[in-house]
Amino acid sequence: MTPSQRTAIRLGAIRFCIASLIVYATVAFGEGWLYATLGRAGAYALWTILFILLGSVTLAPLAPSVSRPRFATIFTLAFLGYAIGWIVAYFVLRGSVGEWVGSFAGCLLIAVVFASAFGRLSSTPQLFVYLFAANSVGYFLGSILNSLFGGPVGMLSWGIAHGIFFGAGLGAVLGEIEDVKKEDVEM
């Protein structure tokens, strides 16, 4: 692992954790209101949009070879694929099987989009492994923390765990396809 890859993993974890914490805070403090106001589909759409907007902003500096608008487009397509793969699997299969299949499908779609967009199709399996491992650890650790603490603290803990690990996975992907140097990334 190169220093630039370590930097990308670390910064991805920190930056995406912030995005995740904001999204999970809307769940912790507004889930009931969002379901009542927007319905289940509307709430999930809002959370997907928030992840796309915040993820695009926080992770764009880790992709210096593309403009921010181009990165936002790539990330939007990747995260839409992730969300669709996850949500369909979860609502069709339900429970932990749906969560595992959702993580698999969603991470595979992100890997394909990033590999295609950066001209690295042969790296798709490696990118998928980074994403699937990191996302799954973060999501399921977060679920355990949520069960342990409950309420808003549990949900915020879930957001932190998921954000750190999924962000590290996204950072690993960007570190693999980019040469990320700490001094090039705006803090």
N, C-alpha and C positions, 0 to 999 in steps of 0.2 A: 504494500500500500504506500503510495507516494504522499508527501506532505500536503499536496494540493487535495488529494482525496480525503485525508484526515480533516483538513480544514472544511471541505464541503460537507462532510458528515456532521461535524460539530456545529457548523453554522446552520445547516438544514434542520438539525434537532432543535436548536434554540429558536430559530425564526419560525418554523412551522408550529412549534409548541405555542407560540403567541397566538397565531391564527387559530389553532385548535381550541385554545382556552377561551377565546372570544366566542367561537361557535358553540362550544359546550356550555358556556355561561348562559346563552340564550335558551338552551335546553333546561339548565338547572333552575333558571328563574322565570322562564316564560313558556315552557312546554304546553301547559294546560291552556293558556291564553292563545297560543299559536294554533293548537289543534282546534279550539273552539272558533277561532277567527278565520283561519285559512284551511282547515281540514287537514287530515293526515298528509295527503299528497302535497298540499300547499306548504305545509311545514317542512317536509323533506326537500321540496324544491328550494325553499328559502335557505335551508342549511347548506344545500349544495352550492347555491349561488354565493353564500358567504365564504365557504371554503375556496371556491374558485377565485373570488376577488382578493381575499386575504392571502391565499397561497400564491397567487400570481405576483402580488406586491412583495411578499416576504422572500420568495425564492428566486425572483428574477435576477438579483445580483449574482447568483451562483451560475448563471448561464451567460457569461460575458460575450460569447460569440454571436449572440442574436440580440436584436433590439428588444426593448421591453414590450412593445406591442406584439412582436412576433412571439416572444415567450408567453405572453398572456394568451395568445391564440392557441399555442401548443398546450399550455397547462389547462386551458378551458376544455379542449378536446380530450385530453388525458383524464381529467377529473370527471368530466361527464361520463366517459366510458367506465371509470371506476364506480361512480355513483349508480349508473344503470345496472352494471354487473352485480354490484352489491345488493341493491334494493330488490331487483328481480329474484335473485337467489334467496334472499332473506324472506321475502313475502311468499314465495312459492314453496320453499322447503321448510321454513320456520326453524326456530330454536337454534341450537349450536351447530347443527348440520348446515342450516342456511347461512349462519355467520361464517363458517369455514369455507363453504363453497363461494360465498360472496367475496370473502377476502381473496380467494384464489382467482376468481373471474375478474374482479376489479383490478387486482394487481397485474394480472396478465394484460389487460387492456391498457393500463398505464404504460407498461413496459413496451408494448407494441407501438403505441403512439410516440413515445419519446425516442425509441430506436428508429422509427421511420422518419421522424422530423429531423433528427440529427444525423441521418445517413449511416446508422449503425445497426442495421437489421441483424447482422450476425451476433450482436451482443444481447439480443432480446432474452435468451434464457438466463444469462447472468444478471441482467437488470431485473428480471422477474424474481429471481431468488432473493436479491437484495430487498425488493419491495415486499414480497410475500412474507419473508421472515420478520422484517421489521414491523410491518403493519400488523401482523398477527400477534406478535409479542405485545405491542403497544395496546392493541384493542382488547385482547383477553386479559392482560394485566390490569388495564383500566376497568374492565368489567368486574374483576375481583375486588378492586379498590372501591368501586361503586357499591357493590354488595356489602362490603365491610363497613363503610362509613355511612352509606345511605344519604338521602336528601341532597341538598345543593353541594355539600362538601364532597360527597361521593361522586356526583356528576362532574364537578370541577377536577377531582382527582383523576377521573377517567379521561377527561380532556387533556390533562397534563401528560399522563402516561402515553396516551395514543399520539399526541402531538410530538413528544420527544422521539419516540421510536419510529413513527411513520415519517417524521421529518428527517431522521437519520437515514432512513431508507431512500427517501427522495434525494437527500444530499449525496448518498452513495451513488445513486444513478447519475446525478449531475456531475459528480466528481469523476465518474468513469468516462463520461462523454465530453467533459470540459476540463480545462486546466485552471482550476480555481485557486487563486492565491489570496491569502488573507488581506494583503494590502490593496487588492483590487476591489474588495467588497466593502460597500458603504455600511458602516455599523449604524 
